[in-house]
Amino acid sequence: MNQIHFFNLTSTFFPVLYLVFFTFFFQARKVTAVDENFRICSVPRYCGKMNIKYPFFIQGRDDPRCGYPGFEIHCRNKSLPSISFGDGDYIINDIYYHNQSCHLSRAVSFDKYAICSHSIRNISLPSDRFFLPSLQNKTFLFFNCNLSSSRELSRYNIHCAAKNESNATLALFSNDPMLNFASEYCDTRVVAPVAFTSGEGSLEGILNRGFMVEWIATDCGICEASGGKCGFDYTTYHFKCSQERIEVQAGTGTW
């Protein structure tokens, strides 16, 4: 006997209808929600012609969230930026973000009087944020040196006025073999880092050309490579990589 097989609408038709319904009435659509820190810190910031970005921020002008604590700088009269350490202010001549270093020089230039009057001081870097590169040269200034006991040191005398062989001022570079010997005949010394030791005809010129420092802060490279902007979350007190957020929301379609 021939049997009649009925088509099961429930098992085949309605799942298809269900899929079509959600396809048209609940279409997914992407909505871009911009992280507030991303929006703030993505705005280009300049001091003069120098691009200022993480970890630095301009005090009184930038949102501190776009920098790192302790890296506030000053920008006065749209000139070169400056930063303050314990011994005074320094001009930032260049910033090298790729290797976390910058070229600094004293905001108030050295002259021979500053050296001879002993008003020059050791640099006072905040060790939790900045340090001097290990291979960078240094100038050692020795004060109140007794040259009458050692004529070999006479060639280092910078001939300050009103000084004589019993209270001379000497200047030596850190790679000079006479450095330790000189310290035996002098009362005090000041160490001044110098990045450039040639091309200048005077000690003041060498000192005023400045030196390099490197900084300690979370590296921004990975964050920037992913399209983000670096900053600092003062709520958690940690580094933050702010990015655009992509959210998915249900939309309403039509037949």
ABEGO torsion letter per residue (X at the ends): XBBBBBBBAAAAAAAAAAAAAAAAABBBBBBBBBBAAAAAAABBBBBEABBBBOABBBBGABBAAABBBGABBBBBGGBBBBBBBAAEBBBBABBBAAAGBBBBBBABBBBAAAAAAGABBBBBBBAAABBBBAABBBBBBBBGBBAAABAAAAAABAGBBGBBAAABBBBBBAABAAAAAAAAABABBBBBBBABABGBABAAAAAAAEBBBBBBBBBAAAAAAAGBBBBBBAAAGBBBBBBBBBBBBBBBBBX
